[in-house]
Amino acid sequence: MKLISGKLIYFPLFLTNKKDYNKVMKFLDQAKIYIKSGDGGTGSVSFRREKYIEFGGPNGGNGGRGGDVWVEAIDGLNTLIDYRYTQHFKAKRGDGGMGRDRHGKDGQDVILKVPVGTEILSEDRSTVIADMTEVGQKIKLLQGGDGGRGNTAFKTSTNQAPRKSEPGWPGEDMWIWLRLKLIADVGLLGLPNAGKSTFLSKVSRARPKVADYPFTTLHPNLGVVYQDQQEFVIADIPGLIEGASQGQGLGTRFLGHIERCGALLHLIDGSDENVVQAYKTIRNEVEKYGNKLANKQEVVVINKIDALIPEIITEMKKELKQVTDSTILTMSGVTGENIETVLRKLHKMIKQDKDKKIKQKEKEQGIEKSWQP
């Protein structure tokens, strides 16, 4: 049990044990795997020996190239569960060369298929090797070894019958981390039981689990929202509590899924006795997490106003305005009151963020728009 904003909240025991938590979690957003490209095939030493052919000469073929290791972002995946039980991926080696100048067959490539939004990190996680942000994006991670040359390649005017060939060049290998960051336009933040899952189920076709106990949401959920003939994606992550940056509750592991969002929707439980403390608790954890998450546009929404009187709602908004410059709105996720207003505000912020990114990209590429009256 833990005291949060003046409330005594019970945490299920299985959540305090990370090993037990991983057992029940079907959503997997991190995986460490070993990859190796194929070795090149060995060159052949062979001589042409045919009846009625007086001078045969060397005819050993080259070895085939080893297979490459690729990573490809595909549509329809939202988890890395495929890499939980299979951690070693090795491309085929090239076949050896043969006589009659026959070259060996190239080794088969290995293609790692990952969800859009997956980052490829080095073993120590200090370097981002690739960031798969678009469907169909394909990047070569390791190149296969070249095949060895057969003895035909060593024939010279002074060495008509070389008995030399090369072994294939070895492939490359490394350990890498796959880290999934969901692609969404809006990220949902809030304490446990702030009403995030209820809101997502109300505005989209997503059907996350909704219950009256903390940590109902154990993994991120995505919902597509249709508003004013436009659509955008909202990501709901498990609730944060005080000390999440030190591993309390479910920690801040899932905050990475809202790093790419253009706006944050911070839900506050209107039935909480201290809405300012509830707001500060989440903001402190977000700031400790870093990665410029605290700098994103934010809409603060007091939820569950169906259970409040107007005077209390006015007082709550007044208190929040003293600690934040963000837009403060009110709504009821259960009755649907003011939800349209919240969605329109989010859509406006998303559009501003996208326009800003487009201008920044054009500036980096040196693109100048033609003058228009």
Backbone hydrogen bonds, N-H to C=O, Kabsch-Sander energy under -0.5 kcal/mol:
donor,donor_aa,acceptor,acceptor_aa,energy
2,K,9,I,-2.6
4,I,2,K,-0.6
4,I,7,K,-3.2
7,K,4,I,-2.1
9,I,2,K,-3.1
9,I,7,K,-0.7
15,L,12,P,-1.3
16,T,13,L,-1.5
17,N,14,F,-0.8
18,K,16,T,-0.6
21,Y,17,N,-2.2
22,N,18,K,-2.2
23,K,19,K,-1.2
24,V,20,D,-1.3
25,M,21,Y,-0.9
26,K,24,V,-0.6
31,A,178,L,-2.0
33,I,31,A,-0.5
33,I,176,I,-2.5
34,Y,87,Q,-3.9
35,I,174,M,-2.8
36,K,89,F,-2.0
37,S,172,E,-2.8
38,G,67,G,-2.4
40,G,169,W,-2.8
41,G,64,G,-3.3
43,G,166,E,-2.9
44,S,61,G,-2.5
46,S,44,S,-0.6
48,R,57,G,-3.4
49,R,47,F,-0.5
53,I,50,E,-1.8
54,E,52,Y,-0.7
56,G,54,E,-0.6
59,N,46,S,-2.5
60,G,46,S,-0.6
61,G,98,M,-2.2
63,G,148,G,-3.2
64,G,95,D,-3.1
66,G,145,G,-3.0
67,G,92,K,-2.9
69,V,142,L,-2.6
70,W,68,D,-0.5
70,W,110,V,-3.3
71,V,139,I,-2.4
72,E,112,L,-3.1
73,A,137,Q,-2.4
74,I,72,E,-0.5
74,I,114,V,-2.3
77,L,74,I,-0.6
80,L,28,L,-3.2
83,Y,80,L,-2.2
84,R,81,I,-1.6
87,Q,85,Y,-0.5
89,F,34,Y,-2.7
89,F,87,Q,-0.5
91,A,36,K,-2.9
92,K,108,Q,-1.7
94,G,39,D,-2.8
95,D,105,K,-2.8
97,G,42,T,-3.0
98,M,102,R,-3.0
101,D,59,N,-3.8
102,R,98,M,-0.9
102,R,99,G,-0.9
103,H,101,D,-0.6
104,G,62,N,-3.0
107,G,65,R,-3.7
110,V,68,D,-2.7
112,L,70,W,-3.1
112,L,110,V,-0.5
113,K,111,I,-0.7
114,V,72,E,-2.7
114,V,112,L,-0.6
116,V,74,I,-0.6
117,G,132,M,-4.1
118,T,115,P,-1.3
118,T,132,M,-0.6
119,E,179,R,-3.3
120,I,130,A,-3.2
121,L,119,E,-0.6
121,L,177,W,-2.9
122,S,127,T,-2.1
123,E,175,W,-0.5
125,R,122,S,-1.7
129,I,120,I,-2.7
129,I,127,T,-0.8
130,A,120,I,-1.3
132,M,118,T,-2.9
133,T,131,D,-1.1
136,G,73,A,-3.0
137,Q,134,E,-1.8
139,I,71,V,-2.4
141,L,69,V,-2.7
141,L,139,I,-0.6
142,L,69,V,-1.6
145,G,38,G,-2.8
148,G,41,G,-3.3
151,N,44,S,-2.7
152,T,60,G,-1.1
153,A,150,G,-1.2
154,F,151,N,-1.0
155,K,152,T,-1.3
156,T,159,N,-1.8
166,E,149,R,-2.3
169,W,146,D,-2.9
172,E,143,Q,-0.5
174,M,35,I,-2.2
176,I,33,I,-2.8
177,W,121,L,-2.3
178,L,31,A,-3.4
179,R,119,E,-2.4
179,R,177,W,-0.5
180,L,29,D,-2.9
181,K,117,G,-1.9
184,A,182,L,-0.8
185,D,233,V,-1.9
186,V,233,V,-2.2
187,G,263,A,-2.1
188,L,235,A,-2.9
189,L,265,L,-2.8
194,A,191,L,-1.4
199,F,195,G,-2.1
200,L,196,K,-2.4
201,S,197,S,-2.4
202,K,198,T,-1.4
203,V,199,F,-1.9
204,S,200,L,-1.3
216,T,213,Y,-0.5
218,L,216,T,-0.6
221,N,236,D,-2.4
223,G,234,I,-2.2
225,V,223,G,-0.6
225,V,232,F,-3.4
226,Y,203,V,-0.5
227,Q,225,V,-0.6
227,Q,230,Q,-3.3
230,Q,227,Q,-1.3
232,F,225,V,-2.0
234,I,223,G,-2.9
235,A,186,V,-3.1
236,D,221,N,-3.1
236,D,234,I,-0.5
237,I,188,L,-0.8
237,I,235,A,-0.6
240,L,190,G,-1.6
244,A,241,I,-1.7
246,Q,243,G,-1.4
247,G,244,A,-1.9
248,Q,243,G,-2.2
251,G,248,Q,-2.4
252,T,244,A,-0.6
253,R,250,L,-0.7
255,L,252,T,-1.6
256,G,253,R,-0.8
257,H,254,F,-1.6
258,I,255,L,-1.8
259,E,256,G,-1.1
261,C,258,I,-0.8
262,G,185,D,-1.7
263,A,185,D,-1.4
264,L,297,Q,-2.6
265,L,187,G,-3.2
266,H,264,L,-0.6
266,H,299,V,-2.7
267,L,189,L,-2.7
267,L,265,L,-0.8
268,I,301,V,-2.6
270,G,268,I,-0.5
270,G,303,N,-1.5
272,D,269,D,-1.9
273,E,5,S,-0.5
278,A,274,N,-1.7
279,Y,275,V,-2.2
280,K,276,V,-2.6
281,T,277,Q,-2.3
282,I,278,A,-1.4
283,R,279,Y,-2.3
284,N,280,K,-2.6
285,E,281,T,-1.5
286,V,282,I,-2.3
287,E,283,R,-2.5
288,K,284,N,-2.0
289,Y,285,E,-1.6
290,G,286,V,-1.4
293,L,290,G,-1.6
295,N,292,K,-0.8
296,K,293,L,-1.2
297,Q,262,G,-0.6
299,V,264,L,-2.5
300,V,327,T,-3.0
301,V,266,H,-2.8
301,V,299,V,-0.5
302,I,329,L,-2.7
303,N,268,I,-3.2
303,N,301,V,-0.8
305,I,331,M,-1.6
307,A,304,K,-1.4
308,L,305,I,-1.7
312,I,309,I,-0.6
313,I,309,I,-1.8
314,T,310,P,-2.4
315,E,311,E,-1.9
316,M,312,I,-2.4
317,K,313,I,-2.2
318,K,314,T,-1.9
319,E,315,E,-2.1
320,L,316,M,-2.3
321,K,317,K,-2.0
322,Q,318,K,-0.6
322,Q,319,E,-0.7
323,V,320,L,-1.7
324,T,320,L,-1.2
327,T,298,E,-0.9
329,L,300,V,-2.9
329,L,327,T,-0.5
331,M,302,I,-2.3
332,S,337,E,-1.9
336,G,332,S,-2.1
339,I,336,G,-1.5
342,V,338,N,-1.8
343,L,339,I,-2.6
344,R,340,E,-2.3
345,K,341,T,-1.9
346,L,342,V,-2.3
347,H,343,L,-2.7
348,K,344,R,-2.0
349,M,345,K,-1.9
350,I,346,L,-2.5
351,K,347,H,-2.2
352,Q,348,K,-1.9
353,D,349,M,-2.2
354,K,350,I,-2.5
355,D,351,K,-2.5
356,K,352,Q,-2.1
357,K,353,D,-2.1
358,I,354,K,-2.3
359,K,355,D,-2.3
360,Q,356,K,-2.1
361,K,357,K,-2.3
362,E,358,I,-2.4
363,K,359,K,-2.2
364,E,360,Q,-2.2
365,Q,361,K,-2.0
366,G,363,K,-0.7
367,I,362,E,-3.1
368,E,366,G,-0.5
